[in-house]
Structure formats: C-alpha cells, structure tokens
Amino acid sequence: MTYVVNIHEAKTQLSRLVERASHGEHIVIAKAGKPLVDLIPHRERKVTFGLLKDQLEYDDDVFDIDPDIQAMFYGDADAPA
C-alpha cells in the first residue's frame, strides 16, 4: 500500500514516517499534490573491489608529463597561446 503525505505533514511526522518506511510501507512525499520523493529503507550495498582488474588498457605514457599542461601551469615563453 502506498501512503502519500504532503511535505508539511512529513516535516511534523518524520519519525513516524521513517518507522513505517523501515517496515516496508511505501511512503511518498508530495508537494501541491505532485510526488517529490519516495521514502524507502536503507539497503546495505556490497562493494566489490577489483571488478575491472586486467580488463582496462591504457598507453604506457599516460602518466608522463605533458609539456602543454606544464606550460599552462608554470608558464613558458614558448607555450602556445
């Protein structure tokens, strides 16, 4: 069941609305009758590190100093305008 509440009522009853949402009820906060946000319970997300390991390729010189960038930061009389 969806419970739609206006933003003013949501401000005054936030604790109750959070409790209801945490038990699985679908809470929609609206302004002037138009839905703005859904109040949903927090879900833990598992983070997977190294997901793209050995799948990305880049040039060997990707970390080399670029002379144009150096000139922009530090100035150079011969730098392009």
C-alpha positions as CSV (number, residue, x, y, z in Angstrom):
1,M,0.0,0.0,0.0
2,T,1.3,3.5,-0.8
3,Y,0.8,6.3,1.7
4,V,1.1,9.8,0.1
5,V,1.8,12.6,2.5
6,N,2.3,16.3,1.8
7,I,5.6,17.9,2.7
8,H,4.3,19.9,5.6
9,E,2.8,16.8,7.3
10,A,6.0,14.9,6.5
11,K,8.0,17.6,8.4
12,T,5.8,17.2,11.5
13,Q,5.6,13.4,11.4
14,L,9.0,12.4,10.0
15,S,9.8,10.0,12.8
16,R,6.6,8.0,12.3
17,L,7.0,8.0,8.5
18,V,10.6,6.7,8.8
19,E,9.4,4.0,11.1
20,R,6.6,3.0,8.7
21,A,9.0,3.0,5.7
22,S,11.6,0.9,7.6
23,H,8.9,-1.8,8.0
24,G,8.3,-1.9,4.2
25,E,5.5,0.6,3.7
26,H,5.8,2.7,0.6
27,I,5.8,6.4,1.6
28,V,5.6,9.2,-1.0
29,I,6.2,12.8,0.0
30,A,4.3,15.2,-2.3
31,K,4.2,19.0,-2.7
32,A,1.0,20.5,-4.1
33,G,-0.2,17.0,-4.9
34,K,2.8,16.2,-7.0
35,P,5.0,13.3,-5.8
36,L,8.5,14.6,-5.0
37,V,10.3,11.7,-3.2
38,D,9.9,8.1,-2.1
39,L,10.9,7.3,1.5
40,I,12.5,3.9,1.4
41,P,14.5,1.9,3.9
42,H,18.3,1.9,3.6
43,R,19.9,-1.1,2.0
44,E,23.5,-2.1,2.6
45,R,25.4,-2.5,-0.7
46,K,28.3,-4.8,-1.1
47,V,31.3,-3.1,-2.6
48,T,33.4,-5.3,-4.9
49,F,37.0,-4.1,-5.4
50,G,39.0,-5.1,-8.4
51,L,35.9,-5.7,-10.5
52,L,37.7,-4.5,-13.7
53,K,41.2,-5.8,-12.9
54,D,43.1,-6.8,-16.0
55,Q,40.2,-5.5,-18.2
56,L,41.3,-1.9,-18.7
57,E,44.1,-0.9,-21.0
58,Y,45.9,2.4,-21.3
59,D,49.0,3.8,-23.0
60,D,52.3,3.4,-21.3
61,D,52.9,7.1,-21.4
62,V,49.6,8.0,-19.7
63,F,51.4,9.2,-16.5
64,D,54.2,11.1,-18.4
65,I,54.4,14.9,-18.1
66,D,52.6,16.7,-20.9
67,P,54.6,19.8,-22.0
68,D,51.5,21.7,-22.9
69,I,50.0,21.2,-19.5
70,Q,53.3,22.1,-17.8
71,A,53.3,25.3,-19.8
72,M,49.8,26.2,-18.7
73,F,50.6,25.7,-15.0
74,Y,54.1,27.0,-14.8
75,G,54.3,29.3,-17.8
76,D,56.6,29.1,-20.7
77,A,57.7,31.7,-23.2
78,D,57.3,29.2,-26.0
79,A,53.9,28.0,-24.9
80,P,51.1,28.1,-27.4
81,A,48.7,30.9,-26.9
